[in-house]
């Protein structure tokens, strides 16, 4: 962890809250969170891909990558065993691993009792629904479904045939401005907003070699796809984007197949990606190149009330 991140951790406090479902350990200390939850998160790397990759980014890039507020973490322990975990990078959504309705209710009561405002929640479909119900009960907040997502895992990679004219190319420093623009356009297109500054995101992806373009024979980039860090054997494909006027030509399928192939060649045990279930085109594309459904997720927004 870098110096800024370590000094931030040293100054933070820890809170343990007991409940009928176990004890929630709340902290701003990333090292403490990973020490407690690391084995649990790695035990199901596909379902825990988001906390695994986000905490790895926080560890390597520093605590303010996703916003100005100090990241918040929680670990649910019962009978000496970790049962669940959460993280939040203010001002963004609360992200939960799987919870029972009782566990979701206890967490909602705990956070509401601490006066923690939440803009929303992201979790597997059943957990998200349970937490929404509990949060509404404890705070009076209203909730709106923002997005339904599906997590896919790569089975047998089947690159599209024929490939569109052109070739893959890893993004370099000279591509920074284009990456920033496309990241902003991608965030607007998916309707979920961006949780990272686009310039910082572009820097990180260039540094890691984590963005690949499909470019035409004359060298013009026409689509991009990225991969996050490999953690617990899993790599997640993200930020697959083709500008609107270039769609329907096979560029997204070609570049997604290429980054998937590269992840496997680099040693990934699992290659994953999320889709918006409202977009049948992308869901069909990923299945054609070999991705298979794992689980459904949901993102909800909360609106504050006088109680919440």
RODO-2510 file (C-alpha; in nm, 4 decimals, decimal comma):
residues 308
     n   res          X          Y          Z
     1     x     0,0000     0,0000     0,0000
     2     x     0,1300     0,3472    -0,0787
     3     x     0,2200     0,6034     0,1884
     4     x    -0,0991     0,8057     0,1572
     5     x    -0,3143     0,4973     0,1925
     6     x    -0,1240     0,3665     0,4926
     7     x    -0,1337     0,6933     0,6838
     8     x    -0,5076     0,7155     0,6177
     9     x    -0,5569     0,3667     0,7624
    10     x    -0,3567     0,4392     1,0777
    11     x    -0,5846     0,7234     1,1789
    12     x    -0,9128     0,5399     1,1427
    13     x    -1,1339     0,3895     1,4115
    14     x    -1,3007     0,0508     1,4305
    15     x    -1,6501    -0,0326     1,5496
    16     x    -1,7973    -0,3694     1,6417
    17     x    -2,1752    -0,3984     1,6574
    18     x    -2,3465    -0,7126     1,7811
    19     x    -2,6749    -0,8434     1,6441
    20     x    -2,8834    -1,1574     1,6337
    21     x    -2,7042    -1,2664     1,3144
    22     x    -2,3480    -1,2028     1,4351
    23     x    -2,1145    -0,9103     1,4886
    24     x    -2,0443    -0,6457     1,2252
    25     x    -1,6911    -0,5094     1,2384
    26     x    -1,6900    -0,1650     1,0753
    27     x    -1,3707     0,0093     0,9733
    28     x    -1,2090     0,2588     0,7386
    29     x    -0,8846     0,0581     0,7471
    30     x    -0,8328    -0,1337     0,4232
    31     x    -0,5588    -0,3548     0,5694
    32     x    -0,7816    -0,4515     0,8603
    33     x    -1,0709    -0,5271     0,6252
    34     x    -0,8593    -0,7474     0,3998
    35     x    -0,7038    -0,9281     0,6953
    36     x    -1,0491    -1,0189     0,8232
    37     x    -1,2323    -1,0778     0,4950
    38     x    -0,9622    -1,1797     0,2464
    39     x    -1,0064    -1,5569     0,2730
    40     x    -1,3831    -1,5189     0,2570
    41     x    -1,3717    -1,2988    -0,0526
    42     x    -1,1274    -1,5331    -0,2264
    43     x    -1,3438    -1,8345    -0,1471
    44     x    -1,5946    -1,7279    -0,4164
    45     x    -1,3945    -1,5109    -0,6551
    46     x    -1,6603    -1,4877    -0,9246
    47     x    -1,9410    -1,3701    -0,6982
    48     x    -1,6976    -1,1453    -0,5095
    49     x    -1,5300    -0,9983    -0,8162
    50     x    -1,6313    -0,6413    -0,7374
    51     x    -1,4966    -0,6209    -0,3797
    52     x    -1,1845    -0,8111    -0,4862
    53     x    -1,1041    -0,5760    -0,7720
    54     x    -1,2062    -0,2541    -0,5986
    55     x    -1,0006    -0,3278    -0,2884
    56     x    -0,7035    -0,4209    -0,5062
    57     x    -0,7354    -0,0862    -0,6825
    58     x    -0,7561     0,0933    -0,3484
    59     x    -0,4488    -0,0960    -0,2302
    60     x    -0,2407    -0,0115    -0,5340
    61     x    -0,3731     0,3329    -0,6328
    62     x    -0,4606     0,4846    -0,2948
    63     x    -0,7740     0,5550    -0,0881
    64     x    -0,9163     0,8425    -0,2921
    65     x    -0,9341     0,6733    -0,6315
    66     x    -1,3133     0,6539    -0,6249
    67     x    -1,3953     0,9790    -0,4448
    68     x    -1,2963     1,2230    -0,1746
    69     x    -1,4511     1,0382     0,1201
    70     x    -1,2709     0,7707     0,3191
    71     x    -1,3734     0,4212     0,2025
    72     x    -1,5944     0,2297     0,4453
    73     x    -1,5791    -0,1453     0,5079
    74     x    -1,7679    -0,4018     0,7109
    75     x    -1,7254    -0,7697     0,7961
    76     x    -1,9955    -0,9890     0,9486
    77     x    -1,8557    -1,2586     1,1776
    78     x    -2,0471    -1,5318     1,3572
    79     x    -1,8991    -1,8183     1,5603
    80     x    -1,5509    -1,7271     1,4423
    81     x    -1,6469    -1,7390     1,0742
    82     x    -1,6843    -1,4566     0,8248
    83     x    -2,0339    -1,4635     0,6808
    84     x    -2,0479    -1,1489     0,4672
    85     x    -1,8757    -0,8228     0,3855
    86     x    -1,9458    -0,4814     0,2414
    87     x    -1,7577    -0,1808     0,1130
    88     x    -1,8480     0,1699     0,0082
    89     x    -1,6378     0,4364    -0,1583
    90     x    -1,8262     0,7599    -0,0839
    91     x    -2,0186     0,9104    -0,2497
    92     x    -2,1041     0,5847    -0,4292
    93     x    -2,3341     0,2911    -0,3560
    94     x    -2,3032     0,0398    -0,0774
    95     x    -2,1762    -0,2888    -0,2249
    96     x    -2,2777    -0,6078    -0,0442
    97     x    -2,1865    -0,9734    -0,0633
    98     x    -2,4765    -1,2159    -0,0211
    99     x    -2,6882    -1,1632     0,2913
   100     x    -2,9916    -1,3371     0,4334
   101     x    -3,2940    -1,1133     0,4961
   102     x    -3,2108    -1,1151     0,8681
   103     x    -2,8500    -1,0150     0,8051
   104     x    -2,9632    -0,7404     0,5675
   105     x    -3,2035    -0,6086     0,8296
   106     x    -2,9347    -0,6049     1,0991
   107     x    -2,6932    -0,4187     0,8734
   108     x    -2,9559    -0,1655     0,7719
   109     x    -3,0421    -0,1065     1,1371
   110     x    -2,6736    -0,0676     1,2251
   111     x    -2,5971     0,1823     0,9501
   112     x    -2,9187     0,3761     1,0077
   113     x    -2,8411     0,3912     1,3798
   114     x    -2,4999     0,5382     1,3030
   115     x    -2,6591     0,8030     1,0838
   116     x    -2,4834     0,6787     0,7705
   117     x    -2,6624     0,8214     0,4635
   118     x    -2,6583     0,5912     0,1633
   119     x    -2,7143     0,6890    -0,2006
   120     x    -2,8014     0,3316    -0,2955
   121     x    -2,7037    -0,0326    -0,2878
   122     x    -2,5521    -0,2824    -0,5305
   123     x    -2,5647    -0,6572    -0,4651
   124     x    -2,6934    -0,9845    -0,5978
   125     x    -3,0624    -0,9567    -0,6795
   126     x    -3,2020    -1,1178    -0,3621
   127     x    -2,9620    -0,9404    -0,1260
   128     x    -3,0286    -0,6035    -0,2884
   129     x    -3,4052    -0,6535    -0,2554
   130     x    -3,3737    -0,7586     0,1095
   131     x    -3,1550    -0,4618     0,1967
   132     x    -3,3853    -0,2189     0,0160
   133     x    -3,6812    -0,3454     0,2182
   134     x    -3,4848    -0,3173     0,5419
   135     x    -3,3429     0,0266     0,4636
   136     x    -3,6876     0,1580     0,3821
   137     x    -3,8202     0,0179     0,7081
   138     x    -3,5440     0,1731     0,9198
   139     x    -3,5092     0,5082     0,7431
   140     x    -3,8269     0,5740     0,5484
   141     x    -3,6192     0,6209     0,2341
   142     x    -3,7619     0,5533    -0,1081
   143     x    -3,5801     0,3275    -0,3529
   144     x    -3,5714     0,3200    -0,7314
   145     x    -3,4279     0,0339    -0,9351
   146     x    -3,1438     0,1813    -1,1397
   147     x    -3,0158    -0,1250    -1,3228
   148     x    -3,0493    -0,5015    -1,3455
   149     x    -2,7204    -0,6730    -1,4225
   150     x    -2,6069    -1,0242    -1,5089
   151     x    -2,2669    -1,1628    -1,4168
   152     x    -2,1152    -1,3910    -1,6801
   153     x    -1,8192    -1,6296    -1,6663
   154     x    -1,6234    -1,7289    -1,9763
   155     x    -1,6614    -2,0933    -2,0755
   156     x    -1,5030    -2,1901    -2,4067
   157     x    -1,3892    -1,8796    -2,5885
   158     x    -1,5329    -1,8662    -2,9398
   159     x    -1,4014    -1,5589    -3,1234
   160     x    -1,6436    -1,4167    -3,3797
   161     x    -1,5883    -1,5260    -3,7369
   162     x    -1,5139    -1,3536    -3,9556
   163     x    -1,3340    -1,0880    -3,7546
   164     x    -1,3843    -0,7314    -3,8742
   165     x    -1,0965    -0,5767    -4,0652
   166     x    -0,8218    -0,4496    -3,8380
   167     x    -0,6321    -0,5681    -3,5344
   168     x    -0,6091    -0,5279    -3,1556
   169     x    -0,3725    -0,2778    -2,9962
   170     x    -0,3011    -0,1996    -2,6316
   171     x    -0,3637     0,1642    -2,5381
   172     x    -0,0575     0,3780    -2,4666
   173     x     0,0084     0,7224    -2,3213
   174     x    -0,0685     0,8979    -2,6503
   175     x    -0,4247     0,7567    -2,6253
   176     x    -0,4994     0,9288    -2,2939
   177     x    -0,7360     1,1964    -2,4282
   178     x    -0,9319     0,9429    -2,6331
   179     x    -0,9658     0,7107    -2,3329
   180     x    -1,0956     0,9941    -2,1158
   181     x    -1,3569     1,0865    -2,3749
   182     x    -1,4665     0,7292    -2,4360
   183     x    -1,4850     0,6562    -2,0623
   184     x    -1,7174     0,9536    -2,0159
   185     x    -1,9285     0,8443    -2,3129
   186     x    -1,9408     0,4850    -2,1844
   187     x    -2,0571     0,5973    -1,8397
   188     x    -2,3304     0,8092    -1,9956
   189     x    -2,4353     0,5280    -2,2288
   190     x    -2,4755     0,2670    -1,9551
   191     x    -2,6641     0,5117    -1,7360
   192     x    -2,4820     0,4134    -1,4171
   193     x    -2,2496     0,7109    -1,3973
   194     x    -1,8772     0,6843    -1,3466
   195     x    -1,7353     0,5969    -1,0059
   196     x    -1,3835     0,7108    -1,0971
   197     x    -1,2361     1,0250    -1,2410
   198     x    -1,1932     0,9512    -1,6106
   199     x    -0,8403     1,0903    -1,6276
   200     x    -0,7269     0,8834    -1,3294
   201     x    -0,8978     0,5784    -1,4781
   202     x    -0,7170     0,6309    -1,8072
   203     x    -0,3824     0,6706    -1,6283
   204     x    -0,4353     0,3476    -1,4348
   205     x    -0,5390     0,1497    -1,7432
   206     x    -0,2444     0,2783    -1,9465
   207     x    -0,0016     0,1987    -1,6643
   208     x    -0,1312    -0,1582    -1,6382
   209     x    -0,1839    -0,2227    -2,0083
   210     x    -0,5467    -0,2775    -1,9183
   211     x    -0,7212    -0,1311    -2,2237
   212     x    -0,7179    -0,2797    -2,5700
   213     x    -0,8479    -0,1073    -2,8833
   214     x    -0,9739    -0,2648    -3,1987
   215     x    -0,8358    -0,0451    -3,4725
   216     x    -0,9034    -0,0384    -3,8434
   217     x    -0,6322    -0,1205    -4,0983
   218     x    -0,5497     0,2496    -4,1208
   219     x    -0,4858     0,2650    -3,7437
   220     x    -0,8075     0,4332    -3,6249
   221     x    -0,9419     0,3019    -3,2879
   222     x    -1,3062     0,1971    -3,3267
   223     x    -1,3804     0,0080    -3,0018
   224     x    -1,2233    -0,0639    -2,6648
   225     x    -1,2391    -0,3224    -2,3892
   226     x    -1,0599    -0,3279    -2,0575
   227     x    -0,9632    -0,5738    -1,7897
   228     x    -0,9101    -0,5182    -1,4207
   229     x    -0,6371    -0,6653    -1,2027
   230     x    -0,6096    -1,0398    -1,1541
   231     x    -0,7106    -1,1160    -0,7960
   232     x    -0,7814    -1,4638    -0,6580
   233     x    -0,7469    -1,5986    -1,0098
   234     x    -1,0297    -1,3897    -1,1542
   235     x    -1,0100    -1,1111    -1,4103
   236     x    -1,3096    -0,8972    -1,4981
   237     x    -1,3677    -0,7478    -1,8407
   238     x    -1,5103    -0,3965    -1,8212
   239     x    -1,5610    -0,0756    -2,0164
   240     x    -1,6474    -0,2444    -2,3446
   241     x    -1,7405     0,0476    -2,5660
   242     x    -1,7961     0,1288    -2,9324
   243     x    -1,8975     0,4827    -3,0329
   244     x    -2,2567     0,4894    -3,1542
   245     x    -2,1765     0,5640    -3,5180
   246     x    -1,9436     0,2613    -3,5376
   247     x    -2,1705    -0,0029    -3,3872
   248     x    -2,3056    -0,3080    -3,5668
   249     x    -1,9759    -0,3892    -3,7394
   250     x    -1,8413    -0,6557    -3,5028
   251     x    -1,5816    -0,4380    -3,3305
   252     x    -1,7066    -0,4969    -2,9744
   253     x    -1,7116    -0,8732    -3,0173
   254     x    -1,3628    -0,8741    -3,1650
   255     x    -1,2041    -0,6625    -2,8936
   256     x    -1,3875    -0,8450    -2,6116
   257     x    -1,2693    -1,1789    -2,7460
   258     x    -0,9141    -1,0441    -2,7636
   259     x    -0,8986    -0,9197    -2,4027
   260     x    -1,0623    -1,2449    -2,2881
   261     x    -0,7989    -1,4460    -2,4752
   262     x    -0,5204    -1,2314    -2,3314
   263     x    -0,6516    -1,2751    -1,9758
   264     x    -0,6532    -1,6535    -2,0144
   265     x    -0,3060    -1,6482    -2,1699
   266     x    -0,1800    -1,4449    -1,8724
   267     x    -0,3011    -1,7118    -1,6304
   268     x    -0,6544    -1,6125    -1,5269
   269     x    -0,8596    -1,8981    -1,3853
   270     x    -1,1869    -1,7156    -1,4468
   271     x    -1,2738    -1,4339    -1,6857
   272     x    -1,5890    -1,2470    -1,5895
   273     x    -1,8028    -0,9570    -1,7027
   274     x    -2,1259    -0,7792    -1,6127
   275     x    -2,3966    -0,6777    -1,8559
   276     x    -2,7007    -0,4563    -1,8334
   277     x    -2,9995    -0,6880    -1,8693
   278     x    -3,1855    -0,4084    -2,0465
   279     x    -2,9433    -0,4441    -2,3392
   280     x    -3,0235    -0,7662    -2,5288
   281     x    -2,7584    -0,6921    -2,7913
   282     x    -2,4653    -0,7072    -2,5505
   283     x    -2,6083    -1,0078    -2,3647
   284     x    -2,6420    -1,1968    -2,6907
   285     x    -2,2946    -1,0959    -2,8065
   286     x    -2,1178    -1,2181    -2,4943
   287     x    -2,2996    -1,5484    -2,4977
   288     x    -2,2028    -1,6042    -2,8610
   289     x    -1,8333    -1,5702    -2,7781
   290     x    -1,8555    -1,8104    -2,4850
   291     x    -1,9773    -1,6317    -2,1726
   292     x    -2,2284    -1,8124    -1,9502
   293     x    -2,4596    -1,6664    -1,6813
   294     x    -2,3519    -1,6909    -1,3180
   295     x    -2,5909    -1,4700    -1,1191
   296     x    -2,8139    -1,1652    -1,1451
   297     x    -2,7437    -0,8402    -0,9609
   298     x    -2,9339    -0,5176    -0,9025
   299     x    -2,8481    -0,1552    -0,8313
   300     x    -3,0939     0,0683    -0,6448
   301     x    -3,0867     0,4403    -0,5726
   302     x    -3,2155     0,5775    -0,2434
   303     x    -3,3838     0,9136    -0,1951
   304     x    -3,3406     1,0786     0,1417
   305     x    -3,6346     1,1547     0,3649
   306     x    -3,6633     1,3347     0,6959
   307     x    -3,5802     1,0092     0,8719
   308     x    -3,2925     0,8820     0,6520
***
